[in-house]
Amino acid sequence: MAKKRKACRECHYINEPDNQTCNNCGSSSLTEDWAGYVVITHPEQSEVATEMNVSEAGGYALKVR
């Protein structure tokens, strides 16, 4: 069975399953308990990115528990 990717509790960035720290913000608070997925390609032009306080392109969880 494949490992689930982990979402950062701080910035909601989706990380690979083997990561111990977030590739986006460096936090070690990662969890497999998340829902929803959005890909931000141009954060400087995105209203969704503005609402989520995202400044880097990538995949983000909408809800992190």
Protein Blocks (a to p, Z undefined) as FASTA:
>chain_A
ZZdddddfklopacdfklcbdfklopabdcfbdghjdddfblmlpmklmmnopabgcddd
fbdZZ
